[in-house]
Amino acid sequence: TGHYACTSAVQGTMLCTAANNVPLTPISFLQRSAVAYPNRIAIVASDHGSTPRTWRETWVRCLSLADALGSLGISRHDVVAVFAQNIPAVCELHFGIPMAGAVICALNSRLDAAMASTLLTHSEAKVIFVDSVLLNVALEALTLMTKAGARRPLLVLIKEVLDESSQGSDTNPATIARGDYYEYEALINNGRSSPDFSIRWPTDENDPIALNYTSGTTSRPKGVVYSHRGAYLNSIATVLMHDMASAPVYLWTVPMFHCNGWCLVWGVAAKGGTNVCLRRVTAAAVFDSIARHGVTHMGGAPTVLAMIVNAAAAEERMTIRPPVTVKAGGAPPPPQVLLRMEALGFNVIHGYGLTETYGPATLCAWKPEWDALPPEQRAAVKSRQGIRLLGLEEVDVKDPATMRSVPADGRTVGEVMLRGNTVMRGYYKDAAATAEALAGGWLRSGDLAVRHGDGYVKIVDRSKDIVVSGGENVSTIEVEAALFAHPAVAEAAVVGRPHEFWGETPCAFVRLRDGGDRSVTAEEMMAFCRARLPRYMAPRTVVFVQELPKTATGKVQKVVLRERAKAMGSISGSTSSKTRKGKRSKSGSAMRSKI
């Protein structure tokens, strides 16, 4: 059905596009499951908020969605944004958008309007699908784009409501003129009027399938480009990492916007499994979903694990049988949390990855001989980042100056570097950043680690100053910029402070201006930041200091501040401790110091 160039390096063989060199794409996972498991449940809400859909129904809906996107003018390689929580439509969009030949850009559902408008402008998204509970933020972002002279994307509203907590949202679709948006279900229904629609399969497996924004500033956003090939390979690698058997039931406690749900939005389809969508992650919802749907797998940052064990202790939860496999990402889970999870019946596996590696890149692959270790030692071993997933060629710890591997002695620190087929194509519109990240034929992670004698990697620190709060990266530069905007601030530096629920939260060390308003309180400073930043980025602790520790060259010594924040102790609860205005407490969120 066309002309294909065939090549051969081995006598008597050929590599021909038509017969034996078809571009890899995760779209094929959905196509296969629709045939193999047509009546198996593919997508369901965690509660009774939506109608379960089978794999055959999902295939038909995604075809209609792709057809409808074409009717909206979407062409091959156009960017289509998604701004939503973990709802069934997001699963469909991960297939429907690529089936239209377009690139899915799943935005962080916790973005504020300013950052959302920046990313929409940078991505040049032509369409944005918006969860109804996020509509107010989306409309404000689109207004900001208009004011800045940027082209606004078409808006498609997803009216799906999954639970009672979202029923009371003050967002109402009626606040938008009917002609200013498309409705998701109507769009799908209209798409079914074109029976001749053909999927726009990738012509090259290295064509882009997703655009994911990682940590960056509003002035220089970093959009990581994934290919169909990389997404296909890491989906399979992640499924193998989770030891998924046939027909797994996956509970979506990982945000689907985060590295496309660690590529498991596609991976669950490869196994013909069931996606259990969870809008709000609470311990009660997790336990209820496990009991109601027979969940076999889930994932999340250590904060999710801590939430589960704390709630289980308070509610005297019974042990879960059979065990549920939990993939923990982000910071290493504390050994005590791992032990308590095991006691509840969860099998926790730990790994490491980056947005630049399609999510998971390593796994602490378990060795049978470790079963005999004492519980505390076993948990400490399990918190290692481990070895590479199958999609990668190599993970190493190197001296970034010499590019030589550090000794595997568990002590010598180097930078984690990775290479292979599941490393990003690069940063969208930023060739300089791409060249820097991939210099020397390796992806430089910026994370510091040691390698043990068995080859397993253990992260010891981050060379960058990112604060990881609840699994989300917080740019300290942006937080510091917000603090500097306060008229009373002379200097500010932000590091992470331990938090029992979020893992860590931003802690700001502030020097006030001489002769300025020195009556400003920590509470006022935090409120000032909350008005300018997404809530999860705003400091939970403010420490007023006379001077910031600095090197001889004038650089702030953040290692000193990190030790200071650690010495304050961990903040307890889901929010920071509250102190009354004007009152200072060593255990509260406001302090004066002489450092």
WOURRA-V345823 format. One record per residue. PHI is phi in whole degrees, -180 to 180 (* if undefined). PSI is psi as a letter, one per 30 degrees, with the letter a starting at -180 (* if undefined). D_CENTER is the distance of its C-alpha to the mean C-alpha in whole Angstrom. Layout:
PHI|PSI|D_CENTER ; PHI|PSI|D_CENTER
This chain:
*|g|41 ; 168|l|41 ; -95|k|41 ; -124|k|39 ; -83|k|39 ; -113|k|40 ; -127|l|40 ; -153|k|41 ; -112|f|41 ; -122|k|43 ; -58|k|47 ; 86|g|47 ; -123|l|43 ; -148|l|41 ; -111|j|37 ; -117|k|37 ; -56|e|35 ; -70|e|36 ; -106|e|37 ; -136|g|35 ; -146|h|32 ; -84|k|30 ; -57|k|26 ; -72|k|24 ; -159|k|21 ; -68|f|19 ; -56|e|21 ; -65|f|24 ; -63|e|22 ; -66|e|22 ; -59|e|26 ; -69|e|27 ; -65|e|26 ; -64|f|28 ; -90|e|31 ; -75|e|30 ; -131|h|29 ; -61|e|30 ; -104|g|31 ; -79|k|28 ; -67|k|25 ; -98|e|22 ; -139|k|20 ; -149|k|21 ; -79|l|20 ; -65|f|20 ; -110|a|23 ; -100|g|26 ; -81|f|25 ; -150|l|25 ; -82|k|27 ; -60|k|25 ; -125|k|25 ; -83|l|26 ; -67|e|25 ; -67|e|28 ; -64|e|28 ; -64|e|24 ; -60|e|25 ; -64|e|28 ; -65|e|26 ; -69|e|23 ; -60|e|27 ; -64|e|28 ; -63|e|25 ; -64|e|25 ; -61|e|28 ; -65|e|28 ; -64|e|25 ; -62|e|28 ; -69|f|31 ; -86|g|29 ; 97|g|29 ; -75|k|26 ; -114|l|27 ; -59|k|25 ; 77|g|23 ; -67|l|22 ; -93|k|19 ; -123|k|18 ; -91|l|15 ; -132|k|14 ; -124|j|13 ; -157|l|13 ; -84|a|12 ; -77|i|12 ; -119|l|15 ; -53|e|17 ; -59|e|18 ; -67|e|14 ; -60|e|15 ; -65|e|18 ; -65|f|17 ; -68|f|15 ; -105|e|18 ; -61|e|21 ; -67|e|19 ; -63|e|20 ; -66|f|23 ; -87|g|24 ; 84|g|23 ; -95|l|21 ; -113|k|17 ; -82|k|14 ; -123|j|12 ; -85|j|10 ; -89|k|10 ; -57|k|8 ; -71|f|10 ; -98|g|11 ; -64|k|13 ; -89|l|16 ; -63|e|19 ; -63|e|20 ; -70|e|16 ; -60|e|16 ; -66|e|19 ; -63|e|18 ; -72|e|16 ; -65|e|18 ; -67|e|21 ; -65|e|19 ; -75|f|18 ; 58|h|21 ; -58|k|20 ; -93|f|23 ; -140|k|21 ; -130|k|19 ; -93|k|18 ; -122|k|18 ; -65|k|18 ; -59|f|21 ; -76|f|20 ; -110|g|18 ; -64|e|21 ; -59|e|22 ; -64|e|20 ; -62|e|20 ; -64|e|23 ; -65|e|23 ; -63|e|21 ; -66|e|23 ; -64|e|26 ; -63|e|25 ; -64|e|25 ; -62|e|28 ; -63|e|30 ; -85|f|28 ; 83|g|30 ; -87|l|27 ; -79|k|27 ; -81|k|25 ; -77|l|23 ; -66|k|25 ; -106|k|23 ; -117|k|23 ; -96|k|23 ; -99|j|21 ; -90|g|24 ; -64|k|22 ; -117|k|22 ; -102|f|21 ; -150|l|23 ; -66|f|25 ; -65|f|23 ; -94|f|22 ; -67|e|26 ; -89|g|27 ; -62|k|24 ; -83|g|27 ; -81|k|25 ; -134|j|28 ; -53|f|28 ; -67|f|31 ; -75|f|31 ; -107|k|30 ; -63|k|33 ; -55|e|33 ; -81|f|33 ; -95|f|30 ; -152|l|28 ; -104|l|27 ; -104|k|27 ; -55|e|24 ; -65|e|27 ; -65|e|30 ; -63|e|28 ; -65|e|27 ; -62|e|31 ; -68|e|32 ; -65|f|31 ; -76|f|33 ; -85|g|36 ; -121|i|35 ; -66|f|36 ; -89|g|36 ; -62|k|33 ; -119|k|32 ; -62|k|28 ; -90|i|27 ; -64|k|26 ; -63|k|25 ; -79|f|28 ; -140|k|26 ; -66|f|24 ; -90|g|22 ; -62|l|22 ; -72|k|19 ; -117|f|16 ; -147|l|13 ; -127|j|12 ; -121|k|9 ; -88|k|9 ; -110|a|8 ; -58|k|11 ; 179|a|14 ; -109|l|17 ; -65|f|18 ; -85|f|21 ; -146|i|19 ; -66|k|16 ; -114|j|14 ; -101|j|13 ; -88|k|12 ; -98|k|14 ; -102|k|14 ; -103|l|17 ; -59|e|19 ; -62|e|20 ; -62|e|17 ; -65|e|15 ; -62|e|18 ; -68|e|18 ; -75|f|15 ; -61|e|15 ; -67|e|18 ; -61|e|17 ; -73|e|15 ; -61|e|17 ; -65|e|20 ; -59|e|18 ; -83|f|17 ; 53|h|21 ; -77|k|21 ; -84|a|24 ; -65|k|26 ; 57|h|24 ; -69|l|21 ; -117|j|20 ; -105|k|17 ; -92|k|15 ; -85|i|12 ; -94|f|11 ; -87|k|7 ; -61|k|6 ; -67|f|7 ; -76|f|6 ; -87|j|2 ; 52|h|5 ; 52|h|7 ; 60|h|7 ; 58|g|7 ; 70|g|10 ; -82|f|12 ; -59|e|12 ; -86|e|15 ; -64|e|16 ; -62|e|17 ; -66|e|19 ; -62|f|21 ; -100|g|22 ; 62|h|23 ; -86|a|21 ; -117|k|20 ; -92|j|17 ; -101|j|18 ; -86|k|16 ; -126|j|15 ; -71|e|15 ; -120|k|15 ; -89|j|15 ; -131|l|18 ; -61|e|20 ; -62|e|22 ; -67|e|20 ; -64|e|19 ; -64|e|23 ; -65|e|24 ; -66|e|22 ; -61|e|22 ; -71|e|26 ; -78|e|26 ; -110|f|24 ; 67|h|25 ; -58|k|21 ; -110|f|21 ; -143|l|17 ; -160|l|14 ; -155|l|11 ; 156|l|10 ; -72|l|10 ; -54|f|13 ; -63|e|14 ; -67|e|14 ; -63|e|16 ; -63|e|18 ; -61|e|18 ; -66|e|20 ; -69|e|22 ; -67|e|24 ; -68|e|24 ; -62|e|26 ; -66|e|28 ; -71|e|29 ; -98|g|29 ; 53|h|31 ; -67|k|29 ; -82|l|30 ; -66|k|29 ; -86|k|27 ; -139|k|29 ; -73|l|28 ; -61|k|25 ; -104|k|21 ; -81|k|19 ; -121|k|16 ; -90|j|13 ; -97|k|12 ; -124|l|10 ; 83|b|10 ; -66|l|13 ; -60|k|16 ; -64|k|17 ; -58|k|20 ; -53|e|23 ; -65|e|25 ; -67|e|22 ; -61|e|22 ; -64|e|25 ; -69|e|25 ; -65|e|22 ; -61|e|25 ; -64|f|28 ; -80|f|26 ; 109|g|26 ; -97|k|22 ; -100|j|22 ; -91|k|19 ; -113|k|18 ; -121|k|16 ; -146|a|14 ; -148|k|12 ; -172|l|10 ; -138|l|9 ; -57|e|7 ; -70|f|11 ; -117|g|12 ; 61|g|10 ; 93|b|8 ; -55|k|11 ; -127|f|14 ; -133|l|16 ; -144|k|17 ; -81|i|20 ; -61|k|22 ; -79|k|25 ; -109|k|28 ; -54|e|31 ; -67|f|33 ; -74|f|30 ; -61|f|31 ; -85|f|34 ; -70|l|33 ; -59|l|33 ; -52|e|30 ; -65|e|29 ; -69|e|29 ; -62|e|28 ; -67|e|25 ; -65|e|25 ; -66|e|25 ; -65|f|22 ; -80|f|20 ; -68|l|20 ; -85|f|18 ; 85|b|20 ; -122|l|21 ; -66|l|19 ; -76|l|18 ; -66|f|21 ; -73|f|19 ; -96|l|19 ; -88|e|23 ; -162|k|23 ; -125|k|21 ; -137|l|23 ; -117|j|24 ; -126|l|26 ; -75|j|28 ; -65|f|26 ; -81|e|30 ; -99|f|32 ; 63|g|29 ; -94|k|31 ; -66|k|29 ; -78|l|30 ; -60|k|32 ; -85|i|30 ; -113|g|32 ; 73|g|29 ; -127|e|30 ; -73|k|30 ; -93|k|27 ; -144|a|25 ; -99|k|22 ; -70|k|20 ; -131|k|20 ; -137|l|19 ; -151|l|21 ; 149|a|21 ; -78|f|20 ; -113|h|16 ; -101|k|16 ; -51|l|15 ; -73|e|18 ; 152|a|17 ; -95|k|16 ; -59|k|18 ; 62|g|21 ; -142|i|21 ; -64|e|23 ; -65|e|24 ; -66|e|20 ; -64|e|20 ; -62|e|23 ; -67|e|23 ; -69|e|19 ; -107|g|21 ; -60|k|25 ; 78|g|27 ; 81|g|25 ; -134|k|22 ; -82|k|19 ; -90|j|19 ; -80|f|16 ; 81|g|18 ; -100|k|17 ; -99|k|21 ; -153|l|22 ; -121|l|25 ; -119|k|26 ; -83|l|28 ; -61|f|31 ; -86|g|30 ; 91|f|27 ; -79|k|24 ; -95|k|22 ; -134|j|21 ; -71|k|19 ; -115|f|21 ; -170|l|20 ; -113|k|18 ; -70|f|20 ; -90|l|18 ; -102|g|18 ; -67|k|14 ; -99|k|14 ; -100|j|11 ; -117|j|12 ; 60|h|10 ; 85|f|7 ; -104|k|7 ; -81|k|9 ; -113|k|12 ; -77|j|15 ; -66|f|18 ; -64|e|20 ; -69|e|19 ; -66|e|20 ; -64|e|23 ; -62|e|24 ; -65|e|24 ; -65|e|26 ; -64|f|28 ; -72|f|29 ; -75|k|31 ; -63|f|35 ; -90|f|35 ; -91|k|33 ; -97|e|34 ; -143|l|31 ; -154|k|28 ; -141|k|25 ; -122|k|22 ; -134|l|21 ; -92|k|19 ; -116|k|21 ; -56|k|21 ; -138|k|20 ; -63|e|20 ; -97|e|18 ; -89|f|15 ; 89|d|15 ; -157|l|16 ; -135|l|17 ; -62|k|19 ; -121|k|22 ; -103|k|25 ; -103|k|28 ; -126|k|30 ; -108|k|34 ; -82|l|36 ; -69|k|38 ; -68|k|42 ; 82|f|44 ; -89|a|41 ; -78|j|40 ; -95|g|39 ; -93|f|39 ; -61|k|36 ; -102|l|34 ; -62|e|30 ; -61|e|30 ; -66|e|31 ; -66|e|29 ; -67|e|25 ; -64|e|26 ; -60|e|27 ; -71|e|23 ; -62|f|22 ; -75|f|24 ; -120|f|22 ; -134|l|19 ; -57|k|16 ; -57|e|17 ; -71|f|14 ; -91|f|15 ; -71|k|19 ; -60|k|21 ; -97|f|22 ; -137|k|25 ; -127|k|27 ; -117|k|30 ; -88|k|33 ; -126|l|34 ; -80|e|38 ; -147|l|36 ; -95|k|33 ; -66|k|33 ; -137|l|33 ; -80|l|34 ; -65|f|38 ; -91|g|36 ; 93|g|35 ; -82|k|31 ; -67|k|29 ; -86|i|29 ; -69|f|26 ; -63|e|26 ; -69|e|29 ; -68|e|27 ; -64|e|25 ; -65|e|27 ; -64|e|29 ; -65|e|26 ; -66|e|26 ; -68|f|29 ; -66|f|29 ; 94|l|27 ; -82|k|24 ; -75|k|24 ; -101|l|24 ; 84|l|23 ; -80|f|20 ; -133|l|21 ; -72|l|23 ; -64|k|27 ; -103|k|29 ; -127|k|32 ; -72|l|35 ; -55|k|36 ; 90|f|38 ; -96|k|37 ; -115|k|36 ; -144|k|35 ; -63|f|33 ; -98|f|31 ; -93|a|30 ; -97|g|28 ; -129|k|31 ; -147|l|33 ; -113|k|35 ; -144|l|36 ; -108|g|38 ; -67|*|36
